[in-house]
């Protein structure tokens, strides 16, 4: 059994690690995904609060049970597992949100290109039609000129 008792471990002031002010996941999300992450964090906080309450209840009982180091490590491992799960879910949803936004941008870009191509194709078809009509008119003029030239040559012979 460990030389530490539950009283010694729980009464020590907690040491805080100085963490940077940067968030774990930097992203621009919509309101729904932020609300989902907040609800998951609230659930984690609620579970941690219930663990704290359970520890306080055990400590306050008249028959005090001694926690050995293994029990405390197991409780901490459970808490860390829950925290890791929430962080992993936040990362996954962040990645999915980024992929969705990127896909939306690609689709809108493709739609814009398709619209531009359709307009250009319609313009080209109108210009081709005008060119065909111009060619036909030139052919008629050339044929008329040719026939007039031939008739003039026949008259002169």
C-alpha positions as CSV (number, residue, x, y, z in Angstrom):
1,X,0.0,0.0,0.0
2,X,1.2,3.5,-0.7
3,X,2.4,5.9,1.9
4,X,0.0,8.5,0.7
5,X,-3.6,8.6,2.0
6,X,-6.5,10.1,0.2
7,X,-6.4,13.0,2.7
8,X,-2.9,13.9,1.7
9,X,-3.6,13.6,-2.0
10,X,-6.8,15.6,-2.1
11,X,-5.7,18.4,0.3
12,X,-2.7,19.4,-1.8
13,X,-3.2,22.5,-3.8
14,X,-3.4,21.8,-7.5
15,X,-0.5,22.7,-9.6
16,X,-1.5,24.6,-12.8
17,X,0.6,24.4,-16.0
18,X,0.9,27.7,-17.8
19,X,-0.8,27.0,-21.2
20,X,-0.6,29.2,-24.2
21,X,-3.7,31.2,-25.2
22,X,-4.0,29.5,-28.6
23,X,-6.9,27.1,-29.0
24,X,-6.3,23.5,-29.8
25,X,-8.2,23.7,-33.0
26,X,-8.3,26.9,-35.0
27,X,-11.3,27.0,-37.4
28,X,-14.2,29.0,-38.6
29,X,-17.3,27.1,-37.9
30,X,-21.0,27.7,-37.9
31,X,-23.1,28.2,-34.8
32,X,-24.4,24.6,-34.7
33,X,-21.0,22.9,-34.5
34,X,-19.9,25.4,-31.8
35,X,-23.1,24.5,-29.8
36,X,-22.3,20.8,-30.2
37,X,-18.8,21.3,-28.9
38,X,-20.0,23.4,-26.0
39,X,-22.6,20.7,-25.1
40,X,-19.9,18.0,-25.2
41,X,-17.7,20.2,-23.0
42,X,-20.6,20.8,-20.6
43,X,-21.1,17.0,-20.4
44,X,-17.4,16.5,-19.6
45,X,-17.5,19.2,-17.0
46,X,-20.7,17.6,-15.5
47,X,-19.0,14.2,-15.3
48,X,-15.9,15.8,-13.7
49,X,-18.1,17.6,-11.2
50,X,-19.9,14.4,-10.4
51,X,-16.5,12.7,-9.9
52,X,-15.5,15.6,-7.6
53,X,-18.8,15.2,-5.7
54,X,-18.3,11.5,-5.4
55,X,-14.8,12.0,-4.0
56,X,-16.1,14.6,-1.5
57,X,-18.9,12.2,-0.4
58,X,-16.5,9.4,0.2
59,X,-14.2,11.7,2.1
60,X,-17.0,13.0,4.3
61,X,-18.4,9.6,5.3
62,X,-17.9,8.6,8.9
63,X,-16.1,5.4,7.9
64,X,-13.4,6.8,5.8
65,X,-12.0,4.6,3.1
66,X,-8.5,4.9,2.2
67,X,-7.7,5.3,-1.5
68,X,-4.4,3.8,-2.6
69,X,-2.4,5.3,-5.4
70,X,-3.8,2.8,-8.0
71,X,-7.4,3.9,-7.3
72,X,-6.5,7.5,-7.8
73,X,-4.6,6.7,-10.9
74,X,-7.6,4.8,-12.3
75,X,-10.0,7.7,-11.6
76,X,-7.6,10.1,-13.2
77,X,-7.2,7.8,-16.2
78,X,-11.0,7.7,-16.7
79,X,-11.1,11.5,-16.5
80,X,-8.3,11.8,-19.0
81,X,-10.0,9.3,-21.3
82,X,-13.2,11.4,-21.3
83,X,-11.3,14.5,-21.9
84,X,-9.4,12.9,-24.8
85,X,-12.6,11.7,-26.3
86,X,-14.1,15.2,-26.3
87,X,-11.0,16.7,-27.8
88,X,-10.8,14.0,-30.5
89,X,-14.5,14.6,-31.3
90,X,-13.8,18.3,-31.6
91,X,-10.9,17.7,-33.9
92,X,-12.9,15.3,-36.1
93,X,-15.8,17.7,-36.4
94,X,-13.4,20.5,-37.1
95,X,-11.8,18.5,-39.9
96,X,-15.2,17.5,-41.3
97,X,-16.4,21.1,-41.2
98,X,-13.3,22.3,-43.1
99,X,-13.8,19.6,-45.7
100,X,-17.5,20.5,-46.1
101,X,-16.6,24.2,-46.6
102,X,-13.9,23.3,-49.1
103,X,-16.3,21.1,-51.0
104,X,-18.9,23.9,-51.0
105,X,-16.3,26.3,-52.4
106,X,-15.3,23.9,-55.1
107,X,-18.9,23.2,-56.1
108,X,-19.7,27.0,-56.3
109,X,-16.6,27.5,-58.4
110,X,-17.6,24.7,-60.8
111,X,-21.1,26.1,-61.0
112,X,-19.6,29.6,-61.9
113,X,-17.4,28.0,-64.5
114,X,-20.3,26.1,-66.0
115,X,-22.3,29.3,-66.2
116,X,-19.5,31.2,-67.9
117,X,-19.0,28.3,-70.3
118,X,-22.7,28.1,-71.2
119,X,-22.8,31.8,-71.8
120,X,-19.7,31.6,-74.0
121,X,-21.1,28.6,-76.0
122,X,-24.3,30.5,-76.6
123,X,-22.4,33.6,-77.8
124,X,-20.2,31.4,-80.1
125,X,-23.3,29.7,-81.6
126,X,-24.9,33.1,-82.3
127,X,-21.6,34.3,-83.9
128,X,-21.3,31.1,-86.0
129,X,-24.8,31.5,-87.2
130,X,-24.0,35.1,-88.3
131,X,-20.9,33.9,-90.0
132,X,-22.8,31.2,-91.9
133,X,-25.4,33.7,-93.0
134,X,-22.5,36.0,-94.1
135,X,-20.9,33.2,-96.0
136,X,-24.1,32.4,-97.8
137,X,-24.7,36.0,-98.7
138,X,-21.1,36.2,-100.1
139,X,-21.7,33.0,-102.1
140,X,-24.9,34.5,-103.6
141,X,-23.1,37.7,-104.5
142,X,-20.2,35.7,-106.0
143,X,-22.6,33.5,-108.0
144,X,-24.5,36.6,-109.2
145,X,-21.2,38.3,-110.2
146,X,-20.0,35.1,-111.9
147,X,-23.2,34.7,-113.8
148,X,-23.2,38.3,-114.9
149,X,-19.5,38.0,-116.0
150,X,-20.3,34.8,-118.0
151,X,-23.3,36.4,-119.6
152,X,-21.2,39.5,-120.5
153,X,-18.5,37.2,-122.0
154,X,-21.1,35.3,-124.1
155,X,-22.6,38.5,-125.4
156,X,-19.2,39.7,-126.4
157,X,-18.3,36.6,-128.3
